[in-house]
Amino acid sequence: MVMSRLAWLAAGCALALMTGAVGVASPAQEATAPRTPPAGATCSKAWVGREAEFEEYLRTAPIARTEEIGIGVTRPKRVEFAAGGLARRAAWKPLKPGMHQGYWDSYKSEIAAYELDKMLGMGMVPPAVERRIDSELGAIVLWVEDVTAWKLDKPVQGPDPVAWNRQVVSMKMFDGLIANVDRNQGNLIYDREYHLILIDHSRAFTTKKELVAQPTRYYKALWEKMAALTAAQLAPLEPIIGKREVAAVLARRDRMAQEIQKLETQKGVAAFIP
């Protein structure tokens, strides 16, 4: 029996998932790529398979201190939990829904991105829940430890371009589905096993129906899950982001289906990454 991708990650993240340079590797690259993870590789996706436990910890764990991060246009803060707990730190984003510097931003979108990631079984977005700190309501997001930021001037190199392709394409598909207009090198990180981790989604989940990201290939397993999404399944997102915003997710999914149909006509089975 073939394990699902999420179950595979929950088994311990023992194997590397990605990478080559930014983009999708050619068949020649896939055929010759080394398959061995780097020495001392460690998975930073500690929450996979323990989502409920981490969510509860983020909601209730005592906070030892809060500090300014000093980066990011939305000015998030970093909180540090008392020693010995499930997690060391988290990002604190009390960004109220509204226009900020010409963009619609909301802390609620951070939570919705995590919840949708769970529905799709991606395991790429760290846990995010709503919490009140010092009378402010916002999103508290697990701070993923022991990771490296993506740098455009130093393309990521790793052991498995096949798995890297799946992650990059999954990222683009997810961004298209949630209308994330703010994917950049500042919110792309990866761990020592080359697991791509997606953060900062405050500008996503608008009512925009156009696709902001259109891959030239699609990951078949993820597309099947996206294609199966229904209004009833997405209903839990309505109290978070709104009914119109949830309807827009389905509208963008339908646009994606149209794009995939065009690609299949042009490329046949090559339109999909298996």
Stockholm file with secondary structure:
# STOCKHOLM 1.0

chainA/1-274         MVMSRLAWLAAGCALALMTGAVGVASPAQEATAPRTPPAGATCSKAWVGREAEFEEYLRTAPIARTEEIGIGVTRPKRVEFAAGGLARRAAWKPLKPGMHQGYWDSYKSEIAAYELDKMLGMGMVPPAVERRIDSELGAIVLWVEDVTAWKLDKPVQGPDPVAWNRQVVSMKMFDGLIANVDRNQGNLIYDREYHLILIDHSRAFTTKKELVAQPTRYYKALWEKMAALTAAQLAPLEPIIGKREVAAVLARRDRMAQEIQKLETQKGVAAFIP
#=GR chainA/1-274 SS CCCCHHHHHHTTCCSCCCCSSSSCCCHHHHHHCCCCCCTTCCCCCTTTTCHHHHHHHHHHCCEEEEEECCCSTTCCEEEEECTTSSCSEEEEECCCSEEETTEEECHHHHHHHHHHHHHHTCCCSCCEEEEEETTEEEEEEECCCSEEECBTTBCCCCSCHHHHHHHHHHHHHHHHHHTCCCCCGGGEEEETTCCEEECCCTTCCCSCCSCSCCCSSEEHHHHHHHHTCCHHHHGGGHHHHCHHHHHHHHHHHHHHHHHHHHHHHHHGGGGEEC
#=GC SS_cons         CCCCHHHHHHTTCCSCCCCSSSSCCCHHHHHHCCCCCCTTCCCCCTTTTCHHHHHHHHHHCCEEEEEECCCSTTCCEEEEECTTSSCSEEEEECCCSEEETTEEECHHHHHHHHHHHHHHTCCCSCCEEEEEETTEEEEEEECCCSEEECBTTBCCCCSCHHHHHHHHHHHHHHHHHHTCCCCCGGGEEEETTCCEEECCCTTCCCSCCSCSCCCSSEEHHHHHHHHTCCHHHHGGGHHHHCHHHHHHHHHHHHHHHHHHHHHHHHHGGGGEEC
//
